[in-house]
Amino acid sequence: ASAMRTSRQLSSMGTSMLTAGVVMGAGIGYAMDEAMKYEAAIISLAAVTGTRVGSMTKDIEALGLETKRSVIDIAKSFENIGSKMSEYLKDPTALREIAKQSILMADASRMGLDESTDNLTSILNQFKLSYKDANRVVNKLSAGEDIGASTISESSDVVRQFAASARMAGANLQAKH
């Protein structure tokens, strides 16, 4: 009886170890898949920016830690911004600031990061604003939502639609006091 009990316990322990091994294997597989996606995003970013592969990883990873966002999404965001604002292709500081503000705008508006990045870069481009103005633009768009007049998404869509005409007419995003 004792031998039978020991045999069942060993069998049970073996099954538990096998299950743990399968779970660990799946976790390692997932981690490797994510690492490969990140590497692909970094290689793609380098191809778009013309910079050395990995030259922006510190900025991407720091922003990921700061915003709790996926470094894969941030690397793609850097690429998206660089393709829309070519003057910043080789400027990780500018890419990081616009990406950070896009993330804040996405979080505040419940927009996706791609949509938020598209809206912000479009407004910056159309009003000929610099990356240093990104925070101010996001704050202006947020102000409408704060008072309940419109959502950030609605405001950014409207601003994008009239921006070129407004700029030609001399309008800007400055509030008059």
C-alpha positions in Angstrom: 0.0 0.0 0.0 2.8 2.3 0.9 4.5 1.6 -2.5 1.3 2.2 -4.3 0.8 5.6 -2.5 4.4 6.6 -3.3 3.9 5.6 -6.9 0.7 7.8 -7.1 2.4 10.7 -5.4 5.4 10.4 -7.9 3.0 10.2 -10.8 1.1 13.2 -9.5 4.3 15.1 -9.0 5.5 14.2 -12.5 2.2 15.4 -14.0 2.6 18.7 -12.0 6.1 19.1 -13.3 5.1 18.4 -16.8 2.3 20.9 -16.6 4.7 23.5 -15.1 7.1 22.8 -17.9 4.4 23.3 -20.6 3.3 26.6 -18.9 6.9 27.8 -18.7 7.6 26.7 -22.3 4.5 28.7 -23.5 5.7 31.7 -21.5 9.1 31.5 -23.0 7.6 31.1 -26.4 5.5 34.2 -25.9 8.5 36.2 -24.6 10.6 35.1 -27.6 7.7 36.1 -30.0 7.5 39.5 -28.4 11.2 39.9 -28.5 11.2 39.1 -32.2 8.3 41.6 -32.8 10.3 44.3 -31.0 13.5 43.5 -33.0 11.4 43.7 -36.2 10.0 47.1 -35.1 13.5 48.4 -34.3 14.8 47.3 -37.7 11.9 48.9 -39.4 12.4 52.1 -37.5 16.1 52.2 -38.5 15.1 51.6 -42.1 12.7 54.5 -42.1 14.9 56.9 -40.1 18.2 55.9 -41.7 19.8 55.6 -38.3 21.8 52.7 -36.9 19.7 49.8 -35.8 19.1 50.1 -32.0 20.2 53.8 -31.8 16.8 54.8 -30.3 16.2 51.8 -28.1 17.1 53.7 -24.9 14.5 56.4 -25.7 11.9 53.8 -26.6 12.4 51.6 -23.6 12.5 54.6 -21.2 9.2 55.9 -22.6 7.7 52.4 -22.3 8.6 52.3 -18.6 7.3 55.9 -18.1 4.0 55.3 -19.9 3.5 51.6 -19.2 3.1 51.1 -22.9 4.5 48.3 -25.1 7.9 49.1 -26.5 6.7 47.5 -29.7 3.9 50.1 -29.9 6.3 52.9 -29.1 8.8 51.8 -31.7 6.0 51.7 -34.3 4.9 55.2 -33.0 8.4 56.6 -33.6 8.3 55.2 -37.1 4.8 56.6 -37.7 5.9 60.0 -36.5 9.1 60.0 -38.5 7.3 59.2 -41.6 4.8 62.0 -41.1 7.4 64.6 -39.8 10.6 63.8 -41.6 12.4 66.7 -40.0 12.5 64.6 -36.9 13.7 61.3 -38.5 17.1 61.4 -36.7 16.0 63.2 -33.6 15.0 60.8 -30.8 14.2 63.6 -28.4 11.6 65.0 -30.8 10.2 61.5 -31.6 10.0 60.7 -28.0 8.2 63.9 -27.0 5.6 63.6 -29.8 5.1 59.9 -29.0 4.7 60.7 -25.3 2.1 63.4 -26.1 0.3 61.0 -28.5 0.2 58.4 -25.7 -1.3 61.0 -23.3 -3.8 62.1 -25.8 -4.7 58.4 -26.6 -5.1 57.7 -22.9 -7.2 60.8 -22.2 -9.4 60.3 -25.2 -9.7 56.6 -25.4 -8.4 56.7 -29.0 -5.9 54.2 -30.3 -2.3 55.2 -30.3 -2.1 55.2 -34.1 -5.2 57.5 -34.4 -3.8 59.8 -31.7 -0.4 60.0 -33.4 -2.0 60.7 -36.7 -4.2 63.5 -35.3 -1.3 65.1 -33.4 1.2 65.0 -36.2 -1.4 66.3 -38.6 -2.1 69.3 -36.4 1.6 70.0 -35.8 2.3 69.8 -39.5 -0.7 71.9 -40.7 0.0 74.7 -38.2 3.8 74.4 -38.8 4.4 73.7 -35.1 7.4 72.1 -33.6 7.7 69.0 -31.4 8.1 71.4 -28.5 4.5 72.5 -29.1 3.0 69.0 -28.9 2.1 69.2 -25.1 0.4 72.6 -25.7 -1.6 71.2 -28.6 -2.7 68.2 -26.4 -3.6 70.5 -23.6 -5.7 72.7 -25.9 -7.6 69.7 -27.3 -8.1 68.4 -23.7 -9.6 71.8 -22.6 -12.7 71.2 -24.7 -13.3 67.9 -23.1 -12.7 69.3 -19.6 -15.6 71.7 -20.0 -17.8 69.2 -21.8 -17.9 71.0 -25.1 -16.4 68.2 -27.2 -14.3 65.1 -26.9 -10.6 65.2 -27.7 -11.2 63.0 -30.7 -14.0 65.3 -32.0 -11.8 68.4 -31.4 -8.8 67.0 -33.1 -10.9 65.9 -36.1 -12.3 69.4 -36.5 -8.9 71.1 -36.1 -7.4 68.7 -38.7 -10.2 69.5 -41.2 -9.9 73.3 -40.9 -6.2 73.7 -40.1 -4.9 74.5 -43.5 -7.6 77.1 -44.2 -7.2 78.5 -40.7 -3.4 78.9 -41.0 -3.8 80.6 -44.4 -6.2 83.0 -42.7 -3.7 83.7 -39.9 -5.4 81.7 -37.2 -3.4 79.7 -34.7 -4.0 77.6 -31.7 -3.2 80.4 -29.2 -6.0 81.4 -26.8 -6.8 85.1 -26.7 -7.0 86.5 -23.2 
